[in-house]
Amino acid sequence: MSEPAQWEIEKGVPIVQPAHLLHDVPLPAAAIFEAPLAYNLAWMQRFADAHGAKLAPHGKTTMAPALFKRQIEAGAWGITLATAVQSVAAHAHGIARVLMANQLVGRPNMTLVADAIERGLEYYCVVDDVDNVRDLGGYFAERGLTLNVLIELGIDGGRCGCRNVEQVEMLVAAIREEPALALAGIEGYEGMIAGSNEVAAVRAYGERLVETVRTLHASGVLKRETPIVTASGSKWFDLIAEAFDKAELREHYTPVLRPGCYVVHDHKLYAGAMSDVKARHPRLEGELQPALEVFAHVQSLPEPGLAIVALGKRDIGHEPDLPLPLRRYPRSAERSVSVDVSGWRTTHIMDQHTFLAIPHNADIAVGDVLAFGTSHPCLTFDKWRRMLCVDETLEVTEVMTTHF
């Protein structure tokens, strides 16, 4: 570098460029590779378009406004979020339409959202409880605002949402009594479905969402010209897209898919889900690619067959799977020369240390850099205030802030 690097205190992230990940950045550091990132953004948008659906990616995965912006620029209809604080943060960084896939509970949270609506945010939240409907109706009437709500359909033993038709009917009746609430459609989440025949169960759930929004539309209670029907996490997005892909829905409704992890994908959990998608749709062109890795130094080689890496629970997600070793960059090598170490195995992780089982004759030295993949990317993003975008040579191209 022509000038000394400047560094953020909390973690070693360059705030001036140029910088090279291995030679100019204090490690550990989380990196997003530009090429697969761009590919994933385009791939999922094409997938949604092909099924006549809108895309509202779940922003809780990254909470990175720069990534939200890229998703919107790629064609996303809006951004899905989980909390009032997340929703307001997204709006403060330029996101105009937010779907909050949770109930809006508590007066301070309502105040945050109402203030953002007054500033121009197009906002939707879900409801599954009559008391919450009354609280929302009273508060937003006081503010002189209209709140868009979606009825959430759940599954027995699952997370949130109405379990049966009777609960939906009670909610509809309650919403009708609250002039400040506008019923805009139906929302669901299929990710809690499990059992011996998950595929059939997810398909049936998708059909239940469609039939419910049709029934409500026919009754005249929906206040949106093209009522919303929305679901889809990152595992079963193809099955929900199939359920929504009907000529009638394309013409008279707004089907919305909400996967989030696709933006950087991963090396195991969703890599396996992508393989299942490809198996169900062998003619589907291309597939999502892992874009997120965390880089760290070999810290110690205390005994044969064991390496301790300066990487811990505070740096990388570790469930449902431990970090996955991918490549070794020898400390003496030129720039980005690497060696495949995917046969090595993480055995244990602590706050700041990872235990790695390696061959007894492994070519490795303290100071080497290891790149690790993740399983479920959400739980890595929230470890970092800043993420590095890098090109294929590991040159830093952008620093993205997160806002959890």
N, C-alpha and C positions, 0 to 999 in steps of 0.2 A: 504494500500500500504506500502511496506517496505521502500520506499524512498519518499521524498516530490515530488509531481507532478510538472512538468514544464508546462508553459502555453504560448501560443501565445498571443501577446498583443491585436490584433484586435478582436479576438473572443475567447471564452474559449474552446480551443481544446487541448487535451493532446498531447504532442509530445514524451512522453515516456509511456510505458505500464509496468505493467497492470493498467487498469483503468476501473471503472464501471460508466456507463452513469449517474446514479442517485446520486452517492455518491462522485465521483471524478472529475466531469466535470462541470464547470460553465455553467449555462443555461441562455438563450435558446441555443439549439444545434440541428443540423440536423443529423439524423441517418438513415443508410441504413441497413436493416436486411439481414444477410448473406444468410439464407435459401431460402427466396423467390427470392432474387437476382440470386442465382445460378439456381433456377428453371426456372426463366424467360429467362435467357440466353440460356439454353438448349431447352426450349419450342419453342422459336421463330426460333432457328436454325433448329430444326426438321421440323417445319412448312415450312420454305423456302426449305429445302432439299426435302421434300415430293412433292413440286410443281416444282421441277427442276429449282429452282431459286437460285441466289446468294443473299447474305444479305450484305448490306452496311448501317448499322444503322446510323441514323442522330445524329452526335456527338454534335450538338449544344444543345441538351437536357441537357447534363451533363458537357461537356467540361472537363471531368475528364480522364486523360490519363490512370489511373489504370483501369477504366471501359472499355476504348477503348481496352486495352490489353486483358482484359477478353473476350470481344466480339470477337476479332481476334482469341484468343486461342480456343474459342467455335466453330470457323469455319467461321467467317465473311470474306467476299471477300475483304472488305475495309471499310473505314469510310466516311460517307457523312458529309460535313460541309457547312457553309453558307457564310463565308467570307475568304478573303485571309489571314488575321491575324489568324483566327481559323485553316486554312489549314496548315500554317507554324508551328503553335504551336503543332499540332498533329504530324507533321513530325519530329519536334525536339524531340518528346517523343517516337519515334520509329515506327510511322505508315507509312508504305511504299506506300500505295495506297489511294488516296483521290479523292472523287467525290464532287466537289463544285457545289451545286444545285442553282447557281446564275450566272449571267454574271460577268466576271472579268472586272471591269471598273476602269480606272484611272491608270496613269503610275506608281505611287508609289506601288500600289497593284500588278501591273504586274511585277515590279521589285522583290517584295517579292516572288512571285510564280516562276519567272524565276530562281532566286537564289536557291530555293528549288529543282527545277527540275535538275539544275546542280549538286546538292548534291545527286541526286538519287531518288527524289520523282516521282512516277507515278501519274500524275495529270490530271483530267478532269474537264472542266467547261462547262456551257451552254451558248448558244447565241440565241438571238431572234431579233437582230437589225443589219442592214447592216453596219452602221457607226462603231459600236463596232467591227464587224468582221474586218473591214479595220484597225482599231486602233490596234487590237490584231495581225493581220497579219504583220503589219509594225514593231511593237515592237519586236515580237519574231523572225522576220527575222533579225533585227539588232543584236539580241543576238545569232543568229546562232542555234536556238532551234526550235523544233516542239512542238506545243501546241495541245493537244487533245480537241476537242470540240464536244458537243452534241447539236442538235437543240431542243429547248424547245417548246413544244406544250401547249398552254394555252386554256382557255375557255372564251367566251364572258362575260365581266363584272368581270372576275377573276383577277388574279394577273399578273404575267409575262407570256411570251410565245406567239408564233405565233397563230393567231386566225383562219387562213384559209390556204388552199393549196397554194394560190398565194404568201403569205408571206414566206412559206417554200421554194418555188421554187426560190424566190429572194435571200434568204439566201444561198441556195445551190450554186447558180451562183456566189455569192460574195465569198464564201469559196473557190470555184474552182480557183479563181483569186489570192489566197493567199497561196503560196507554204509552208509557215511556219505553216499552220493550217491543221490538220488531222481530218476530219469528222468521228467520231467514233460511232454515233448512235443517238437515240432519247430519250429525257427526258421529264417527265411531273410531275404534282402534282395535284392529284384529290381532295385535301382537301378543295378547294374553292367551290366545287359543292354543291349546295343547291336547295331546291325546294320541290315540293309535291311528286316527285318520284326520290329521290336521288339514290336509289340502281340501278335503270335502267340507270340513267344518268352516274353513275360511271362505270358501266359495258360497256356502249357505249364508254366512254372515253378510257377505257382500250383497247377496240377493235380498236379505232382510232390510238392509239399509235402503236399497233402491225401492222396495215395495213400500216402506214407511214414508219416504219422501213423496212418492206418488199419491199415497192415501191422503197425506196432509195437504198436498197441492190441490187435489180434487175437492177437499172440504173447504178450501178458500181461506185457510188460516195463515198461510205463508205470505209474508209481506214483501218478498223480493220478487222482481219480475222473472228472473231465472233462478229458482231456488237452488241452494247449495246442497250437494251430497258429497261428503268427504270422509276419507279414511286413508289407510296405508302407512305402515312403518317401512323399514328398510329390508324386511325379510320376505314379505308376501306381496310386494307392490304389483307384481304381474297378475296375481289372482284378483286383487281389488280392481285393477284396471280392466280386466275382462268383465267383471260384474258391471262396471260403469259404462262399458263400451257398447252402448245401444243407441240406435238412431234417434229414438225419442229423447234420450238424455242429452245427446249432443245438441238437439234443436231447442229444447224447452227448459233445460236445467244447466247448472254449472257443476260438473263433476270435478273434484279437486283431490289430487294425490299429494301425500305429505311425507315422503321419505326424506331423511336427513343425512344419514351416514354415507350415502352414495358419493357425496362431494369429495371425500378422500378415501372412501371404501376402507378395507383393512386386509390383513394377511391371514385371517382364519375364520372368525365367526361369520362375517358377511361374505367372505370369499367362498365359504361353503354354501351360503344361501344363494349366491350368484351361480354356482354350479348347478344347484337345483332348478333355478330359473331357466338356465340353458337346457337342462334335461327336459323340462316341460315344454320348451319352445326351441327345438333344435334349429329352426330357421332364423332365429333372432340373430341379427348381425352384431358382432362385437360383444364386449362385456366390460363391466366396470373394472378399474385398475387401482391397486393400492397406491396412495400418494403421500401418506404420512409415515414418517420414521423419526425415531429419536436416536441421537448420536451421543456416545459417551466414551470416556477413556477406560482402558484396563487399569485398575487401581492397584491390584496386588495379585501375585501368583504364589500363594503361601504353601502349596503342596501340589504334587503331581495330580493332574486330572481336575484341578479346580482353578477357576479364575474369578476374581472379585472385580466387578465393574462398578464404576462410580455413577450408578443409576439406581434410583429407588422409587418407592411409592409416590414420592412428591414430584416425580418427573414423568411418569408413564403409567397408563392404566394397567391393571394387573388382574382383572376379572372380566369375563369368565375364564380367561387364559393368561398365563404368565407371559411376559415379553418374549418375542420370538427373535433369536439372533439371525441376522441375514448375511452381513458382510463384515470382513475385517479390513481396515486400512492400516497397513504397517506404518509405524511412525517415521521410518526412513524412506518411504516410497514417494514418488513424484505425485503431487497434487491428489488426484482422485483414483489412483490405482487401488483395486480392492481384490479380496479373495473371498469366495463363497464359504460361509460357515453355517449354513442352514442346518447342517447335521449336528451342530452343538445344541445343548439343551439347558434352558433356565430351570433351576431346581428350587430356588427360594428368592424372595425379595423382601427387603427391609426398607426403612425410611429412606436411606441414602445409598444402599448397597444391593447389588444383584449377584447371586451365586450362579455360576455357569459351569456345567459339567463339560469338560473338554477332553480330547484324546491325550493320553499321557505324553505322547511325543509331539504335541501340537506346536506349530511354529507361531509363537505369540510372545509379546514382550509388554512389560509395563509401559504405558504411554501410547500403545496402539489404540486406534479408535474402532469401536464396534457400532454398527447400525442395527437397530432393533425395529421390528414390526410390531403392530398391535392387533388385539382382537377386541373389537368394539371401540371405535375412535373417540366417542363422547368423553370417556373417562381419562383421556390424555389431554384433550384441549383445555379442560378446566384446571390443569396444573400450570398453565402458562399465561402470562399477561401479554406476551408477544411471541408470535410464530414467524419463523423464517421461511419465505418462499425461495427455492433454489432451482437452478437449471440442472441439466444433466451432468455438468462438471462441478457441481456444488458451489458455484458462485451465487451469492445472495442477490436476489432480484428485487425483493420487497420485504418489508417488515410489517406484519399484520397484527394489530392489537385485538385482544379479546376483552369482553365486557360482561363477565359473569357476576 
